[in-house]
Amino acid sequence: MHPVVGQIFDAFKLKGSERYGEEEVTQLQHALQCGHLAMKANASERLIVAALLHDIGHILDDRDMPEKCSENLNDQHEFRAHQFLVQQFGNSIADPVRLHVVAKRYICTRNPGYEKKLSPTSLKSFHDQGGKISHEEVRQFEDEPFFREAIQLRHWDDAAKDVSWVTPPLEDFATLIEASLT
Ligand SMILES: [Fe+2]
C-alpha cells in the first residue's frame, strides 16, 4: 500500500469510530456513505475521492471532537484537510473539500429551505461558521474554479448520515485513492 494511503487508513483506524458533535453516524460511516453517493452519481474519480476524504480534517486533528452541539463547532477542519490534500492530490480534490463548508452557507443563502435538510449538528455548525453569506462572498465563491464540485459534494455530505446504511469497506477505495495521488 502507498504510504499516503496507509496514512489515511491509519487516521480512520484511529478516529473513524468517533462521532462529530451529535451526529449519529461515525466519521468512517459518513465518509464511506459520502464517497458512495458520489460513485452512484457517476462523479469523476477525483470527486469521489474528495467526497470520501472531505472530513479528513476532523480525523487528522489531535484534539478530541466536540461531543455536544453546545460546543463551538467551527473547527476549521476544511482548511486542515486542504493543507494535507493539496500536497498529495492537487487542487481538483483539495479545493472542493476546502469549499464544502462555505458551500453549505452558499446553498442556505440561495435556498433558505435547505436549512431544514441539515442535521442538528450541521445546522449548529452552519451558525458557528457564520451562517448566510454576503453578496460579495457569493461572488467570491462562484469565482472558485471548483465551486460546482463543492456544491455537489455538499449535497452528498448532507445525505451521508444514515445509520442503517451498510456501505462497502474503506479498503474498496484504496486503488482509487492511490490512482488520484499527484
Ligand atoms: Fe461531512
Backbone and ligand atoms as CSV (ligand in chain L), in Angstrom:
chain,resi,resn,atom,element,x,y,z
A,1,MET,N,N,0.847,-1.201,0.000
A,1,MET,CA,C,0.000,0.000,0.000
A,1,MET,C,C,0.887,1.258,0.000
A,2,HIS,N,N,0.511,2.250,-0.798
A,2,HIS,CA,C,1.259,3.508,-0.830
A,2,HIS,C,C,1.229,4.147,0.574
A,3,PRO,N,N,2.356,4.739,1.023
A,3,PRO,CA,C,2.383,5.296,2.389
A,3,PRO,C,C,1.294,6.338,2.666
A,4,VAL,N,N,0.921,7.128,1.665
A,4,VAL,CA,C,-0.129,8.141,1.900
A,4,VAL,C,C,-1.485,7.461,2.102
A,5,VAL,N,N,-1.731,6.402,1.336
A,5,VAL,CA,C,-2.980,5.648,1.528
A,5,VAL,C,C,-2.953,5.023,2.927
A,6,GLY,N,N,-1.778,4.513,3.326
A,6,GLY,CA,C,-1.617,3.955,4.672
A,6,GLY,C,C,-1.897,5.005,5.744
A,7,GLN,N,N,-1.412,6.216,5.530
A,7,GLN,CA,C,-1.623,7.315,6.490
A,7,GLN,C,C,-3.125,7.628,6.630
A,8,ILE,N,N,-3.818,7.642,5.509
A,8,ILE,CA,C,-5.260,7.914,5.520
A,8,ILE,C,C,-6.009,6.779,6.240
A,9,PHE,N,N,-5.637,5.549,5.917
A,9,PHE,CA,C,-6.289,4.404,6.568
A,9,PHE,C,C,-6.015,4.405,8.074
A,10,ASP,N,N,-4.786,4.760,8.457
A,10,ASP,CA,C,-4.444,4.826,9.888
A,10,ASP,C,C,-5.293,5.871,10.611
A,11,ALA,N,N,-5.503,7.012,9.944
A,11,ALA,CA,C,-6.305,8.084,10.567
A,11,ALA,C,C,-7.732,7.590,10.801
A,12,PHE,N,N,-8.277,6.865,9.833
A,12,PHE,CA,C,-9.631,6.321,10.001
A,12,PHE,C,C,-9.651,5.244,11.088
A,13,LYS,N,N,-8.541,4.444,11.173
A,13,LYS,CA,C,-8.490,3.410,12.215
A,13,LYS,C,C,-8.489,4.056,13.600
A,14,LEU,N,N,-7.751,5.162,13.697
A,14,LEU,CA,C,-7.591,5.841,14.986
A,14,LEU,C,C,-8.856,6.581,15.417
A,15,LYS,N,N,-9.461,7.321,14.490
A,15,LYS,CA,C,-10.568,8.202,14.892
A,15,LYS,C,C,-11.856,7.997,14.112
A,16,GLY,N,N,-11.861,7.018,13.208
A,16,GLY,CA,C,-13.040,6.799,12.361
A,16,GLY,C,C,-14.277,6.352,13.111
A,17,SER,N,N,-14.089,5.792,14.312
A,17,SER,CA,C,-15.256,5.339,15.071
A,17,SER,C,C,-15.873,6.478,15.891
A,18,GLU,N,N,-15.238,7.653,15.875
A,18,GLU,CA,C,-15.773,8.784,16.643
A,18,GLU,C,C,-16.895,9.476,15.873
A,19,ARG,N,N,-17.699,10.195,16.628
A,19,ARG,CA,C,-18.794,10.955,16.029
A,19,ARG,C,C,-18.519,12.438,16.200
A,20,TYR,N,N,-18.928,13.203,15.199
A,20,TYR,CA,C,-18.737,14.650,15.295
A,20,TYR,C,C,-19.977,15.294,15.899
A,21,GLY,N,N,-19.789,16.010,16.994
A,21,GLY,CA,C,-20.940,16.646,17.645
A,21,GLY,C,C,-21.966,15.594,18.018
A,22,GLU,N,N,-23.192,15.809,17.621
A,22,GLU,CA,C,-24.260,14.863,17.959
A,22,GLU,C,C,-24.736,14.084,16.732
A,23,GLU,N,N,-23.875,13.973,15.708
A,23,GLU,CA,C,-24.226,13.166,14.535
A,23,GLU,C,C,-24.388,11.703,14.967
A,24,GLU,N,N,-25.291,10.983,14.307
A,24,GLU,CA,C,-25.494,9.573,14.665
A,24,GLU,C,C,-24.469,8.671,13.993
A,25,VAL,N,N,-24.053,9.030,12.779
A,25,VAL,CA,C,-23.074,8.193,12.071
A,25,VAL,C,C,-21.656,8.479,12.571
A,26,THR,N,N,-20.786,7.461,12.470
A,26,THR,CA,C,-19.383,7.680,12.814
A,26,THR,C,C,-18.696,8.392,11.650
A,27,GLN,N,N,-17.504,8.877,11.894
A,27,GLN,CA,C,-16.735,9.538,10.836
A,27,GLN,C,C,-16.490,8.588,9.662
A,28,LEU,N,N,-16.227,7.310,9.970
A,28,LEU,CA,C,-15.983,6.342,8.890
A,28,LEU,C,C,-17.258,6.080,8.092
A,29,GLN,N,N,-18.374,5.861,8.776
A,29,GLN,CA,C,-19.652,5.648,8.064
A,29,GLN,C,C,-19.968,6.848,7.175
A,30,HIS,N,N,-19.787,8.027,7.726
A,30,HIS,CA,C,-20.101,9.257,6.993
A,30,HIS,C,C,-19.227,9.376,5.738
A,31,ALA,N,N,-17.954,9.103,5.882
A,31,ALA,CA,C,-17.021,9.192,4.747
A,31,ALA,C,C,-17.399,8.181,3.663
A,32,LEU,N,N,-17.651,6.938,4.077
A,32,LEU,CA,C,-17.977,5.881,3.109
A,32,LEU,C,C,-19.293,6.174,2.395
A,33,GLN,N,N,-20.270,6.668,3.144
A,33,GLN,CA,C,-21.558,6.985,2.520
A,33,GLN,C,C,-21.415,8.132,1.530
A,34,CYS,N,N,-20.620,9.125,1.903
A,34,CYS,CA,C,-20.433,10.281,1.022
A,34,CYS,C,C,-19.701,9.846,-0.263
A,35,GLY,N,N,-18.654,9.045,-0.116
A,35,GLY,CA,C,-17.929,8.529,-1.285
A,35,GLY,C,C,-18.832,7.681,-2.160
A,36,HIS,N,N,-19.688,6.913,-1.508
A,36,HIS,CA,C,-20.587,6.030,-2.240
A,36,HIS,C,C,-21.649,6.799,-3.015
A,37,LEU,N,N,-22.170,7.866,-2.403
A,37,LEU,CA,C,-23.150,8.710,-3.102
A,37,LEU,C,C,-22.517,9.339,-4.345
A,38,ALA,N,N,-21.260,9.747,-4.224
A,38,ALA,CA,C,-20.552,10.319,-5.380
A,38,ALA,C,C,-20.408,9.270,-6.474
A,39,MET,N,N,-20.095,8.048,-6.072
A,39,MET,CA,C,-19.972,6.948,-7.046
A,39,MET,C,C,-21.290,6.704,-7.765
A,40,LYS,N,N,-22.352,6.643,-6.974
A,40,LYS,CA,C,-23.673,6.359,-7.555
A,40,LYS,C,C,-24.121,7.482,-8.498
A,41,ALA,N,N,-23.607,8.683,-8.264
A,41,ALA,CA,C,-23.953,9.819,-9.128
A,41,ALA,C,C,-23.040,9.891,-10.357
A,42,ASN,N,N,-22.182,8.874,-10.523
A,42,ASN,CA,C,-21.226,8.844,-11.640
A,42,ASN,C,C,-20.307,10.060,-11.650
A,43,ALA,N,N,-19.918,10.503,-10.484
A,43,ALA,CA,C,-18.967,11.614,-10.385
A,43,ALA,C,C,-17.605,11.153,-10.912
A,44,SER,N,N,-16.743,12.112,-11.208
A,44,SER,CA,C,-15.391,11.769,-11.645
A,44,SER,C,C,-14.661,11.055,-10.500
A,45,GLU,N,N,-13.615,10.310,-10.852
A,45,GLU,CA,C,-12.867,9.591,-9.810
A,45,GLU,C,C,-12.309,10.565,-8.779
A,46,ARG,N,N,-11.886,11.741,-9.235
A,46,ARG,CA,C,-11.293,12.699,-8.307
A,46,ARG,C,C,-12.345,13.265,-7.346
A,47,LEU,N,N,-13.553,13.450,-7.850
A,47,LEU,CA,C,-14.597,13.968,-6.956
A,47,LEU,C,C,-15.076,12.883,-5.983
A,48,ILE,N,N,-15.004,11.635,-6.396
A,48,ILE,CA,C,-15.336,10.533,-5.473
A,48,ILE,C,C,-14.327,10.537,-4.314
A,49,VAL,N,N,-13.055,10.708,-4.635
A,49,VAL,CA,C,-12.017,10.750,-3.582
A,49,VAL,C,C,-12.233,11.972,-2.684
A,50,ALA,N,N,-12.576,13.095,-3.291
A,50,ALA,CA,C,-12.852,14.309,-2.498
A,50,ALA,C,C,-14.022,14.055,-1.547
A,51,ALA,N,N,-15.069,13.401,-2.058
A,51,ALA,CA,C,-16.240,13.113,-1.211
A,51,ALA,C,C,-15.851,12.200,-0.047
A,52,LEU,N,N,-15.092,11.163,-0.370
A,52,LEU,CA,C,-14.650,10.222,0.669
A,52,LEU,C,C,-13.822,10.917,1.751
A,53,LEU,N,N,-12.961,11.842,1.333
A,53,LEU,CA,C,-11.995,12.443,2.267
A,53,LEU,C,C,-12.388,13.853,2.727
A,54,HIS,N,N,-13.617,14.279,2.458
A,54,HIS,CA,C,-13.964,15.688,2.699
A,54,HIS,C,C,-13.860,16.088,4.169
A,55,ASP,N,N,-14.051,15.132,5.081
A,55,ASP,CA,C,-13.986,15.472,6.509
A,55,ASP,C,C,-12.700,14.968,7.164
A,56,ILE,N,N,-11.688,14.690,6.351
A,56,ILE,CA,C,-10.456,14.137,6.921
A,56,ILE,C,C,-9.799,15.132,7.895
A,57,GLY,N,N,-10.153,16.409,7.740
A,57,GLY,CA,C,-9.652,17.422,8.681
A,57,GLY,C,C,-10.091,17.154,10.116
A,58,HIS,N,N,-11.240,16.505,10.287
A,58,HIS,CA,C,-11.681,16.147,11.646
A,58,HIS,C,C,-10.767,15.074,12.241
A,59,ILE,N,N,-10.428,14.077,11.419
A,59,ILE,CA,C,-9.689,12.939,11.990
A,59,ILE,C,C,-8.168,13.137,11.939
A,60,LEU,N,N,-7.717,14.170,11.237
A,60,LEU,CA,C,-6.282,14.488,11.278
A,60,LEU,C,C,-5.966,15.451,12.420
A,61,ASP,N,N,-6.998,15.796,13.176
A,61,ASP,CA,C,-6.846,16.746,14.283
A,61,ASP,C,C,-6.548,15.975,15.565
A,62,ASP,N,N,-5.492,16.389,16.285
A,62,ASP,CA,C,-5.139,15.712,17.537
A,62,ASP,C,C,-6.173,15.948,18.638
A,63,ARG,N,N,-6.890,17.056,18.521
A,63,ARG,CA,C,-7.868,17.385,19.574
A,63,ARG,C,C,-9.061,16.434,19.503
A,64,ASP,N,N,-9.719,16.233,20.645
A,64,ASP,CA,C,-10.941,15.431,20.660
A,64,ASP,C,C,-12.031,16.183,19.908
A,65,MET,N,N,-12.903,15.412,19.248
A,65,MET,CA,C,-14.019,16.047,18.566
A,65,MET,C,C,-15.043,16.518,19.589
A,66,PRO,N,N,-15.728,17.630,19.310
A,66,PRO,CA,C,-16.779,18.056,20.245
A,66,PRO,C,C,-17.873,16.999,20.323
A,67,GLU,N,N,-18.420,16.823,21.498
A,67,GLU,CA,C,-19.453,15.791,21.668
A,67,GLU,C,C,-20.842,16.381,21.809
A,68,LYS,N,N,-20.891,17.682,21.953
A,68,LYS,CA,C,-22.198,18.344,22.147
A,68,LYS,C,C,-22.318,19.513,21.171
A,69,CYS,N,N,-23.542,19.739,20.716
A,69,CYS,CA,C,-23.782,20.870,19.819
A,69,CYS,C,C,-23.576,22.208,20.524
A,70,SER,N,N,-23.615,22.182,21.861
A,70,SER,CA,C,-23.427,23.444,22.582
A,70,SER,C,C,-21.977,23.926,22.500
A,71,GLU,N,N,-21.072,23.043,22.080
A,71,GLU,CA,C,-19.667,23.463,21.914
A,71,GLU,C,C,-19.511,24.229,20.601
A,72,ASN,N,N,-18.379,24.917,20.444
A,72,ASN,CA,C,-18.113,25.619,19.180
A,72,ASN,C,C,-17.783,24.581,18.104
A,73,LEU,N,N,-18.589,24.539,17.052
A,73,LEU,CA,C,-18.393,23.518,16.010
A,73,LEU,C,C,-17.662,24.075,14.790
A,74,ASN,N,N,-17.170,25.290,14.897
A,74,ASN,CA,C,-16.386,25.835,13.784
A,74,ASN,C,C,-14.917,25.525,14.027
A,75,ASP,N,N,-14.480,24.352,13.596
A,75,ASP,CA,C,-13.122,23.901,13.914
A,75,ASP,C,C,-12.148,24.069,12.746
A,76,GLN,N,N,-12.585,24.719,11.667
A,76,GLN,CA,C,-11.689,24.985,10.521
A,76,GLN,C,C,-11.172,23.700,9.887
A,77,HIS,N,N,-11.938,22.622,10.008
A,77,HIS,CA,C,-11.440,21.332,9.505
A,77,HIS,C,C,-11.245,21.332,8.000
A,78,GLU,N,N,-11.963,22.199,7.303
A,78,GLU,CA,C,-11.825,22.243,5.838
A,78,GLU,C,C,-10.450,22.743,5.427
A,79,PHE,N,N,-9.864,23.619,6.235
A,79,PHE,CA,C,-8.535,24.146,5.898
A,79,PHE,C,C,-7.434,23.150,6.289
A,80,ARG,N,N,-7.655,22.447,7.396
A,80,ARG,CA,C,-6.711,21.396,7.808
A,80,ARG,C,C,-6.678,20.299,6.737
A,81,ALA,N,N,-7.848,19.946,6.253
A,81,ALA,CA,C,-7.941,18.926,5.197
A,81,ALA,C,C,-7.244,19.414,3.927
A,82,HIS,N,N,-7.487,20.668,3.578
A,82,HIS,CA,C,-6.920,21.211,2.339
A,82,HIS,C,C,-5.394,21.165,2.372
A,83,GLN,N,N,-4.843,21.537,3.510
A,83,GLN,CA,C,-3.385,21.562,3.667
A,83,GLN,C,C,-2.783,20.183,3.348
A,84,PHE,N,N,-3.430,19.156,3.843
A,84,PHE,CA,C,-2.965,17.790,3.599
A,84,PHE,C,C,-3.249,17.369,2.153
A,85,LEU,N,N,-4.467,17.587,1.703
A,85,LEU,CA,C,-4.900,17.048,0.402
A,85,LEU,C,C,-4.212,17.727,-0.781
A,86,VAL,N,N,-3.960,19.028,-0.663
A,86,VAL,CA,C,-3.393,19.725,-1.831
A,86,VAL,C,C,-1.993,19.206,-2.147
A,87,GLN,N,N,-1.259,18.839,-1.113
A,87,GLN,CA,C,0.095,18.304,-1.336
A,87,GLN,C,C,0.047,16.929,-1.991
A,88,GLN,N,N,-0.925,16.131,-1.596
A,88,GLN,CA,C,-0.956,14.742,-2.055
A,88,GLN,C,C,-1.782,14.535,-3.326
A,89,PHE,N,N,-2.805,15.374,-3.508
A,89,PHE,CA,C,-3.760,15.110,-4.589
A,89,PHE,C,C,-3.987,16.291,-5.539
A,90,GLY,N,N,-3.511,17.482,-5.168
A,90,GLY,CA,C,-3.728,18.645,-6.035
A,90,GLY,C,C,-5.083,19.306,-5.819
A,91,ASN,N,N,-5.296,20.392,-6.578
A,91,ASN,CA,C,-6.456,21.269,-6.345
A,91,ASN,C,C,-7.808,20.639,-6.654
A,92,SER,N,N,-7.880,19.751,-7.639
A,92,SER,CA,C,-9.204,19.250,-8.038
A,92,SER,C,C,-9.828,18.380,-6.952
A,93,ILE,N,N,-9.016,17.896,-6.025
A,93,ILE,CA,C,-9.545,17.169,-4.867
A,93,ILE,C,C,-9.545,18.077,-3.635
A,94,ALA,N,N,-8.478,18.838,-3.443
A,94,ALA,CA,C,-8.360,19.653,-2.225
A,94,ALA,C,C,-9.335,20.833,-2.210
A,95,ASP,N,N,-9.617,21.428,-3.379
A,95,ASP,CA,C,-10.459,22.634,-3.377
A,95,ASP,C,C,-11.938,22.355,-3.080
A,96,PRO,N,N,-12.556,21.338,-3.690
A,96,PRO,CA,C,-13.946,21.059,-3.295
A,96,PRO,C,C,-14.058,20.773,-1.786
A,97,VAL,N,N,-13.020,20.155,-1.217
A,97,VAL,CA,C,-13.023,19.871,0.222
A,97,VAL,C,C,-12.901,21.180,1.016
A,98,ARG,N,N,-11.965,22.031,0.612
A,98,ARG,CA,C,-11.801,23.333,1.295
A,98,ARG,C,C,-13.108,24.130,1.258
A,99,LEU,N,N,-13.843,23.976,0.150
A,99,LEU,CA,C,-15.046,24.793,-0.056
A,99,LEU,C,C,-16.329,24.158,0.476
A,100,HIS,N,N,-16.253,22.948,1.047
A,100,HIS,CA,C,-17.526,22.294,1.375
A,100,HIS,C,C,-18.267,22.963,2.532
A,101,VAL,N,N,-17.553,23.725,3.346
A,101,VAL,CA,C,-18.223,24.451,4.429
A,101,VAL,C,C,-18.914,25.704,3.878
A,102,VAL,N,N,-18.186,26.477,3.096
A,102,VAL,CA,C,-18.810,27.683,2.527
A,102,VAL,C,C,-19.900,27.294,1.532
A,103,ALA,N,N,-19.786,26.094,0.944
A,103,ALA,CA,C,-20.834,25.622,0.026
A,103,ALA,C,C,-22.169,25.468,0.763
A,104,LYS,N,N,-22.113,24.989,2.001
A,104,LYS,CA,C,-23.353,24.887,2.794
A,104,LYS,C,C,-23.933,26.284,3.031
A,105,ARG,N,N,-23.057,27.230,3.364
A,105,ARG,CA,C,-23.518,28.594,3.617
A,105,ARG,C,C,-24.073,29.220,2.339
A,106,TYR,N,N,-23.465,28.891,1.207
A,106,TYR,CA,C,-23.921,29.377,-0.101
A,106,TYR,C,C,-25.299,28.793,-0.428
A,107,ILE,N,N,-25.447,27.478,-0.267
A,107,ILE,CA,C,-26.723,26.831,-0.607
A,107,ILE,C,C,-27.839,27.386,0.296
A,108,CYS,N,N,-27.549,27.545,1.572
A,108,CYS,CA,C,-28.566,28.066,2.505
A,108,CYS,C,C,-28.911,29.525,2.210
A,109,THR,N,N,-27.962,30.271,1.665
A,109,THR,CA,C,-28.219,31.671,1.299
A,109,THR,C,C,-29.122,31.730,0.074
A,110,ARG,N,N,-28.819,30.871,-0.905
A,110,ARG,CA,C,-29.599,30.865,-2.149
A,110,ARG,C,C,-30.948,30.173,-1.974
A,111,ASN,N,N,-31.008,29.218,-1.053
A,111,ASN,CA,C,-32.215,28.418,-0.868
A,111,ASN,C,C,-32.474,28.242,0.634
A,112,PRO,N,N,-33.159,29.231,1.245
A,112,PRO,CA,C,-33.326,29.208,2.708
A,112,PRO,C,C,-33.977,27.919,3.218
A,113,GLY,N,N,-34.777,27.237,2.401
A,113,GLY,CA,C,-35.409,25.986,2.828
A,113,GLY,C,C,-34.403,24.874,3.082
A,114,TYR,N,N,-33.180,25.040,2.570
A,114,TYR,CA,C,-32.175,23.989,2.721
A,114,TYR,C,C,-31.786,23.764,4.186
A,115,GLU,N,N,-31.896,24.800,4.992
A,115,GLU,CA,C,-31.538,24.662,6.417
A,115,GLU,C,C,-32.309,23.506,7.068
A,116,LYS,N,N,-33.541,23.294,6.615
A,116,LYS,CA,C,-34.382,22.223,7.200
A,116,LYS,C,C,-33.813,20.833,6.894
A,117,LYS,N,N,-33.005,20.734,5.849
A,117,LYS,CA,C,-32.430,19.429,5.491
A,117,LYS,C,C,-31.174,19.110,6.302
A,118,LEU,N,N,-30.674,20.093,7.023
A,118,LEU,CA,C,-29.425,19.872,7.766
A,118,LEU,C,C,-29.693,19.114,9.065
A,119,SER,N,N,-28.746,18.280,9.433
A,119,SER,CA,C,-28.837,17.619,10.739
A,119,SER,C,C,-28.667,18.686,11.824
A,120,PRO,N,N,-29.121,18.409,13.055
A,120,PRO,CA,C,-28.964,19.407,14.123
A,120,PRO,C,C,-27.513,19.871,14.289
A,121,THR,N,N,-26.558,18.934,14.168
A,121,THR,CA,C,-25.145,19.304,14.313
A,121,THR,C,C,-24.711,20.217,13.158
A,122,SER,N,N,-25.157,19.875,11.947
A,122,SER,CA,C,-24.752,20.662,10.787
A,122,SER,C,C,-25.405,22.047,10.803
A,123,LEU,N,N,-26.614,22.121,11.346
A,123,LEU,CA,C,-27.278,23.423,11.470
A,123,LEU,C,C,-26.546,24.285,12.494
A,124,LYS,N,N,-26.117,23.645,13.594
A,124,LYS,CA,C,-25.373,24.400,14.617
A,124,LYS,C,C,-24.037,24.878,14.045
A,125,SER,N,N,-23.332,23.998,13.321
A,125,SER,CA,C,-22.037,24.430,12.771
A,125,SER,C,C,-22.242,25.505,11.707
A,126,PHE,N,N,-23.351,25.441,10.971
A,126,PHE,CA,C,-23.678,26.487,9.988
A,126,PHE,C,C,-23.682,27.861,10.683
A,127,HIS,N,N,-24.319,27.932,11.836
A,127,HIS,CA,C,-24.359,29.211,12.562
A,127,HIS,C,C,-22.980,29.567,13.122
A,128,ASP,N,N,-22.277,28.560,13.674
A,128,ASP,CA,C,-20.934,28.829,14.217
A,128,ASP,C,C,-19.976,29.299,13.119
A,129,GLN,N,N,-20.192,28.806,11.898
A,129,GLN,CA,C,-19.300,29.158,10.783
A,129,GLN,C,C,-19.651,30.507,10.168
A,130,GLY,N,N,-20.727,31.132,10.671
A,130,GLY,CA,C,-21.057,32.473,10.190
A,130,GLY,C,C,-22.410,32.575,9.499
A,131,GLY,N,N,-23.101,31.449,9.307
A,131,GLY,CA,C,-24.441,31.488,8.712
A,131,GLY,C,C,-24.428,31.915,7.250
A,132,LYS,N,N,-25.467,32.627,6.853
A,132,LYS,CA,C,-25.596,33.030,5.446
A,132,LYS,C,C,-24.456,33.963,5.035
A,133,ILE,N,N,-24.178,33.988,3.736
A,133,ILE,CA,C,-23.048,34.793,3.246
A,133,ILE,C,C,-23.550,36.024,2.492
A,134,SER,N,N,-22.651,37.011,2.369
A,134,SER,CA,C,-22.989,38.279,1.715
A,134,SER,C,C,-22.937,38.130,0.191
A,135,HIS,N,N,-23.428,39.152,-0.509
A,135,HIS,CA,C,-23.347,39.154,-1.984
A,135,HIS,C,C,-21.900,38.984,-2.440
A,136,GLU,N,N,-21.004,39.687,-1.743
A,136,GLU,CA,C,-19.581,39.634,-2.113
A,136,GLU,C,C,-19.028,38.210,-1.922
A,137,GLU,N,N,-19.425,37.569,-0.822
A,137,GLU,CA,C,-18.958,36.198,-0.576
A,137,GLU,C,C,-19.559,35.215,-1.587
A,138,VAL,N,N,-20.801,35.477,-2.009
A,138,VAL,CA,C,-21.419,34.646,-3.057
A,138,VAL,C,C,-20.581,34.759,-4.324
A,139,ARG,N,N,-20.204,35.980,-4.665
A,139,ARG,CA,C,-19.418,36.219,-5.887
A,139,ARG,C,C,-18.047,35.533,-5.785
A,140,GLN,N,N,-17.432,35.671,-4.632
A,140,GLN,CA,C,-16.108,35.034,-4.421
A,140,GLN,C,C,-16.207,33.518,-4.560
A,141,PHE,N,N,-17.264,32.971,-3.988
A,141,PHE,CA,C,-17.447,31.515,-4.057
A,141,PHE,C,C,-17.620,31.077,-5.511
A,142,GLU,N,N,-18.443,31.816,-6.250
A,142,GLU,CA,C,-18.703,31.435,-7.648
A,142,GLU,C,C,-17.486,31.663,-8.544
A,143,ASP,N,N,-16.515,32.431,-8.052
A,143,ASP,CA,C,-15.260,32.628,-8.802
A,143,ASP,C,C,-14.288,31.463,-8.605
A,144,GLU,N,N,-14.570,30.615,-7.646
A,144,GLU,CA,C,-13.677,29.481,-7.382
A,144,GLU,C,C,-13.803,28.457,-8.523
A,145,PRO,N,N,-12.686,27.979,-9.085
A,145,PRO,CA,C,-12.779,27.030,-10.197
A,145,PRO,C,C,-13.568,25.757,-9.861
A,146,PHE,N,N,-13.579,25.360,-8.610
A,146,PHE,CA,C,-14.241,24.101,-8.259
A,146,PHE,C,C,-15.512,24.308,-7.416
A,147,PHE,N,N,-16.177,25.465,-7.614
A,147,PHE,CA,C,-17.348,25.713,-6.756
A,147,PHE,C,C,-18.511,24.769,-7.080
A,148,ARG,N,N,-18.662,24.375,-8.339
A,148,ARG,CA,C,-19.764,23.457,-8.678
A,148,ARG,C,C,-19.533,22.088,-8.032
A,149,GLU,N,N,-18.291,21.642,-8.051
A,149,GLU,CA,C,-17.954,20.360,-7.412
A,149,GLU,C,C,-18.214,20.444,-5.902
A,150,ALA,N,N,-17.906,21.614,-5.318
A,150,ALA,CA,C,-18.123,21.785,-3.875
A,150,ALA,C,C,-19.611,21.701,-3.544
A,151,ILE,N,N,-20.463,22.244,-4.409
A,151,ILE,CA,C,-21.915,22.179,-4.179
A,151,ILE,C,C,-22.396,20.732,-4.275
A,152,GLN,N,N,-21.923,20.013,-5.288
A,152,GLN,CA,C,-22.297,18.595,-5.420
A,152,GLN,C,C,-21.882,17.831,-4.173
A,153,LEU,N,N,-20.627,18.034,-3.783
A,153,LEU,CA,C,-20.093,17.342,-2.604
A,153,LEU,C,C,-20.946,17.649,-1.373
A,154,ARG,N,N,-21.339,18.909,-1.252
A,154,ARG,CA,C,-22.130,19.322,-0.090
A,154,ARG,C,C,-23.464,18.576,0.004
A,155,HIS,N,N,-24.098,18.376,-1.147
A,155,HIS,CA,C,-25.372,17.646,-1.138
A,155,HIS,C,C,-25.163,16.193,-0.699
A,156,TRP,N,N,-24.083,15.572,-1.161
A,156,TRP,CA,C,-23.802,14.188,-0.716
A,156,TRP,C,C,-23.474,14.193,0.778
A,157,ASP,N,N,-22.688,15.182,1.210
A,157,ASP,CA,C,-22.310,15.304,2.614
A,157,ASP,C,C,-23.565,15.305,3.498
A,158,ASP,N,N,-24.536,16.119,3.135
A,158,ASP,CA,C,-25.729,16.250,3.973
A,158,ASP,C,C,-26.635,15.022,3.909
A,159,ALA,N,N,-26.461,14.207,2.859
A,159,ALA,CA,C,-27.269,12.988,2.727
A,159,ALA,C,C,-26.572,11.770,3.336
A,160,ALA,N,N,-25.308,11.901,3.690
A,160,ALA,CA,C,-24.495,10.758,4.118
A,160,ALA,C,C,-24.523,10.595,5.644
A,161,LYS,N,N,-25.738,10.500,6.186
A,161,LYS,CA,C,-25.858,10.438,7.646
A,161,LYS,C,C,-26.906,9.414,8.063
A,162,ASP,N,N,-26.932,8.289,7.339
A,162,ASP,CA,C,-27.958,7.277,7.561
A,162,ASP,C,C,-27.343,6.097,8.324
A,163,VAL,N,N,-27.688,5.972,9.606
A,163,VAL,CA,C,-27.065,4.931,10.444
A,163,VAL,C,C,-27.379,3.508,9.970
A,164,SER,N,N,-28.478,3.350,9.224
A,164,SER,CA,C,-28.880,1.988,8.826
A,164,SER,C,C,-28.208,1.550,7.523
A,165,TRP,N,N,-27.482,2.432,6.891
A,165,TRP,CA,C,-26.929,2.153,5.570
A,165,TRP,C,C,-25.585,1.430,5.696
A,166,VAL,N,N,-25.500,0.245,5.099
A,166,VAL,CA,C,-24.238,-0.504,5.108
A,166,VAL,C,C,-23.548,-0.296,3.761
A,167,THR,N,N,-22.357,0.228,3.792
A,167,THR,CA,C,-21.598,0.504,2.557
A,167,THR,C,C,-20.447,-0.491,2.426
A,168,PRO,N,N,-19.855,-0.590,1.247
A,168,PRO,CA,C,-18.615,-1.363,1.119
A,168,PRO,C,C,-17.521,-0.746,2.004
A,169,PRO,N,N,-16.490,-1.529,2.351
A,169,PRO,CA,C,-15.472,-1.037,3.284
A,169,PRO,C,C,-14.511,-0.020,2.653
A,170,LEU,N,N,-13.757,0.640,3.517
A,170,LEU,CA,C,-12.766,1.633,3.084
A,170,LEU,C,C,-11.756,1.020,2.106
A,171,GLU,N,N,-11.411,-0.242,2.344
A,171,GLU,CA,C,-10.409,-0.918,1.510
A,171,GLU,C,C,-10.798,-0.872,0.027
A,172,ASP,N,N,-12.093,-0.863,-0.250
A,172,ASP,CA,C,-12.549,-0.830,-1.650
A,172,ASP,C,C,-12.137,0.460,-2.372
A,173,PHE,N,N,-11.804,1.490,-1.603
A,173,PHE,CA,C,-11.425,2.767,-2.201
A,173,PHE,C,C,-9.908,2.904,-2.370
A,174,ALA,N,N,-9.134,1.910,-1.885
A,174,ALA,CA,C,-7.667,2.050,-1.852
A,174,ALA,C,C,-7.071,2.317,-3.241
A,175,THR,N,N,-7.515,1.561,-4.230
A,175,THR,CA,C,-6.959,1.706,-5.580
A,175,THR,C,C,-7.273,3.089,-6.145
A,176,LEU,N,N,-8.502,3.526,-5.913
A,176,LEU,CA,C,-8.933,4.838,-6.408
A,176,LEU,C,C,-8.137,5.969,-5.748
A,177,ILE,N,N,-7.926,5.859,-4.444
A,177,ILE,CA,C,-7.159,6.875,-3.721
A,177,ILE,C,C,-5.736,6.929,-4.274
A,178,GLU,N,N,-5.141,5.755,-4.409
A,178,GLU,CA,C,-3.741,5.706,-4.878
A,178,GLU,C,C,-3.612,6.281,-6.294
A,179,ALA,N,N,-4.588,5.963,-7.141
A,179,ALA,CA,C,-4.543,6.445,-8.530
A,179,ALA,C,C,-4.725,7.958,-8.612
A,180,SER,N,N,-5.268,8.562,-7.560
A,180,SER,CA,C,-5.529,10.003,-7.563
A,180,SER,C,C,-4.373,10.827,-7.011
A,181,LEU,N,N,-3.355,10.151,-6.469
A,181,LEU,CA,C,-2.200,10.873,-5.912
A,181,LEU,C,C,-1.455,11.608,-7.032
A,182,THR,N,N,-0.934,12.792,-6.688
A,182,THR,CA,C,-0.235,13.572,-7.729
A,182,THR,C,C,1.189,13.032,-7.894
L,1,LIG,FE,FE,-19.253,15.827,6.179
